[in-house]
């Protein structure tokens, strides 16, 4: 929510010169922000002067599927509503080696008295910016900054602080203490300073897992790529020993340790979901597992009740998804239960952590739709007329269930097990005539269930 607010503020700030207006009325506690008799001064900064970090608000980013938006929270607050253009020109960020600047395109005004600025390096890049370890930095606002009344800032403002007093791990993924972590995870560490490949020799994973450590593209992160999937239901410990250094030779003050636990072998997803109702009689049962399964153990571990014959898809080696397709559809208005017992194994030989059970309820056998729709007019007498149902149909029962008034011989076409059929009159229906079509309760599914009640619709033909 905060990033949305900041982006909205950024758009507003880039399109106007800041809040304008007369001073507030006497007695108004906010009236001094616009009072021309009060001279502007800085009353707060973040980071505050003469303080030492780390400051978490200076490293903020939000990532989507293919992008990351980096934004900081350097802040300067005035006792007055300020002119945005003058503030942009007057604010500076300083570092000992000159590798930091304020991105003037993203100096954002919040409320007119608070200003947020983002750091960029000497090349104007924000995404890989890192503060130099142990170095002092400063925010400065010179006297060209003016309030909305035209008063200049006096005296100029400077706040010096140390954002990164020591080399450290800024972030670890998975986070320390995470559980139910995917076995497909690649552990990663992000640092507050650039590192070299030498740091890879100071990293370990316990229990010992075959794989390779790699250095991130911008030299501020490292990652571990296992040769195979991580074992399930296992606690792992990532350690960076106490002799590790960044690329400038700054040593980490103490060993870094982080732990996470992988998810047990389990069912991750089932369709239809547990408790689902109104499920089509054409539905398949789909299961997705946390790791590849030993498919030779699936048939004996899986059951669907009431008992239903069907075909199992996805039994290829290393599969994580299985699809059970009922051969003649599902029974209507019935609660089904999917069960998988603990004899199911993954490729590593681990049994399912616990038996799995999920239930769903099917819809009544029914007509879903027709083409043309009920009440259609101007229909071509030579149309094909479709009837769609929610179940595989008994081919032998279709023609006898169809009645048309006024009576006319029709040809019915369908395939055994299809959930629709169509009919037509080779010589054409009579022109400019309303026909009523009734599908009686003789219509049945492949499982032998009949339509609960007759279904009637009508259409009117047009001219030949």
Secondary structure, 3 states (H helix, E strand, C coil): CHHHHHHHHHHHHHCCCCCCCCCCCCCCCCHHHHCCCCCCCEEEEECCCCCECCCHHHCEEEECCCCEEEECCEEEEECCCECHHHHHHHEEEEECCCCCEECHHHCEEECCCEEEECEECCCCCCCCCCCCCCCCEEEEECCCCEECCCCECCCCEEEEEECCCCCCEEEEECCCCEEEECCCCCCEEEECCCCCHHHHHHEEEECCCCEEEEECCCCCEEEEEECCCCCCCCEEEEEECCCCECCCCCECCCCEEEEEEECCCCEEEEECCCCEEEECCCCCEEEEECCCECHHHHHHHEEEECCCCEEEECCCCCCCEEEEEECCCCCCCCEEEEEECCCCEECCCCECCCCEEEEEEECCCCEEEEECCCCEEEECCCCCEEEEECCCECHHHCHHHEEEECCCCCEEECCCCCCEEEEECCCCCCCCCEEEEEECCCCEECCCCECCCCEEEEEEECCC
